[in-house]
Amino acid sequence: MLRVTLEDADSGRPAAEVSFSARRGTSPAALGGGMAAPTVLVVEDEEHLLQALCSSLVQEGYQVKTAQDGEQGLEVARSARPDLVILDVRLPTMDGREVCRSIRKESAVPILMLTAGDHEIDRVAGLEMGADGYVSKPFSMRELMARVKAMLCRSRMTPNHAPGDWPKVLRAGDLEMDLTSHAAKLQGQPLDLKPKEFDLLALLVSHPGQAFTREQVLQQLWGYDYAGDTRAVDVHIRWLREKIEEDPSHPRRISTVRGVGYRFEG
Ligand code: CA
């Protein structure tokens, strides 16, 4: 058995000590072969669960960063630029949903949320916040590891992916969006988008195939407290279609989902 102390990325304090059996043979060094393994940030306030998650992730060959409250989680996400975030919904200092929403404003990094139970409200809230997946507690560690692997593959994160290369560029066919510079291109040509148009398109493009209600879009773009008119969403969709659709009256990229809202087709 090997004991490993995982340091909190920000403070350098030990955040968790985990044990793992070396005979599995998939330590980060073994997997990496000189190339950096993907970094997974775990934000979880329950000590035993945090340790179990770290232990399993290390065994699978990932680099692990940890945080035990929401504010610290956001700080570590910004400093460590992980390839994937496992985020508990209920956290001290800052709610997991709020952390998710804040990360999503800055990055397209895959976020897997841990919910306290199979409560629909957690799932809906998580979707609205821009999470990519959910696992209800209690969960099977094997299943969770499979989800992590699948999400990393989907975001084209391989073990060869350089850590710190925060996935900040969204691509969908000939559409490209740089979330850092807020620049978008279509077929290599710069797209002139207003800030809200950019945010709306980024929201849709980062969740291809997922239908968003007008209320969800309002909350994402204007915040929870905004008591606005959902027609603002329709107007922005229309403007976007005029800019990115070949024929705005017969949109192929952004579909209207009858009775629901809008969906990016990918
Ligand atoms: Ca918790």
Residues whose N, C-alpha, C, O or C-beta is under 5 A from the ligand:
A	BS01	CA	D45 D88 R90 L91
